[in-house]
Amino acid sequence: MYILQCADDSYYTGSTTHLKLRIKQHQSGKGANHTKKRLPVKLVYFEEHPRIDYAFYREKQVQGWSRKKKEALIYGTKDQLNNLAKCQNETHFENKARRLEAAKLGSSSKNFRD
């Protein structure tokens, strides 16, 4: 699994069994449509996996990540990666619990004033 940084500063995530060859293909415009329109590209991250299906699974996982999360992986900032992995959705149980607690505190303080 690998991540390329394109000339327009976008990221492309892919997987291959021959990384050097695949990068040459991208650089020559024979890679993915995304990269051929954004040359040159630069390899910024890669992982080796024992089987291509593992690499493909990881590729699909990382493709679904936000730019910030990909950059945390690229730059090796594990703490930031862990924080970005947490669900930010308001309906997530951790966030919902915080909102309920805040609402309780808010309502009790209103009652306190009345």
N, C-alpha and C positions, 0 to 999 in steps of 0.2 A: 504494500500500500504506500502511496506517495502523494505528496502535495506539491504542486507547482504554483509559483507566484507569476502571474502574467504581467505584461507590460502596462496594462491598465490598472494594476494593483489588485485584481481579482484573484481568487484561488481556484485551482482545479485539482480535484482529488481523483485518483485512479489506482488501478492495481495491474500488475504485470508479473510475468515470470522472468523477464529480462529488462531490468531497469535502465541500463545504459542505452540499449537499443531503443527502448520506448521514448526516452528523453530525446534521442536523436530524431526520432519520427516526429515528435512534437515540434522540435526546433525547425525542422524542414517543412513544416506545414502539412505533414501527413498524419498528424495525430487527430485528436478530437476536434470537432467543429469549434468548440469554445476556445481552444488554444490557437488554432490556425488563424483566427481573427485578432489575436492579442499577442503576437510575437514581439520580442523574444520572451521566452519563459525561463524561470530559474527554479531549480529544485531547492525547496526550503525544508522538507521533512520527508523521511521515509521510515518504514518499518519492514522487517523481514518476517515472513510467516512460513511454516513448514509446508503448507499446502495452499494452492491458489484460491480454493474456496474459502479458506480462513481470511485471506487477504481481501477477497471480494466482499465478504461479510463486513469486515472492518471498514472498507471503502464506503459501503452504503451507510454504515453507522456515522462516519465522519461527515459524509455529504449532507446529512440532516442537521448538522451542527451550525450554530451561528458563527459569524466571522470572529467574534471575540473568543469563543470557545476553541475554534481552530487555531487562533493565534496563541492561546494558552498552551495548546499542545505543541505547536511549532517552537515556541520560546522556552518550553519546559517549566512553566510556572504552575506546578502541581496544585498549590493551594488555590490559585485562581481557577484552575480547571475544575476542581472539586466544587467551588462555589457556583460556577456557571452551570454545573451539572444539576444543581438543585432546581426543582420546579419553581418557576416564577409566576405560574398561573394563580390568580386570586382564589380559585376554587380548590386549590391543592390543600390537603388536610392541615399541613403545618401553617399555611397562610390563613386558612379559615379559622383555626384556633386562635391565632394572634388577633384577628379582627373581632372575634367573639369576646375575647378578653378585654380588648380596648373598648368595645361597646359596653361591657359590664361596668368597667371603670367610669366610663362617661355617664352612664345612666345612674350609677350610685352617687356620683358627684352632683348630678342634677337634683337627685332626691335629697342630698345633704343640704343643698342650698334652700330648698323649698320649705 
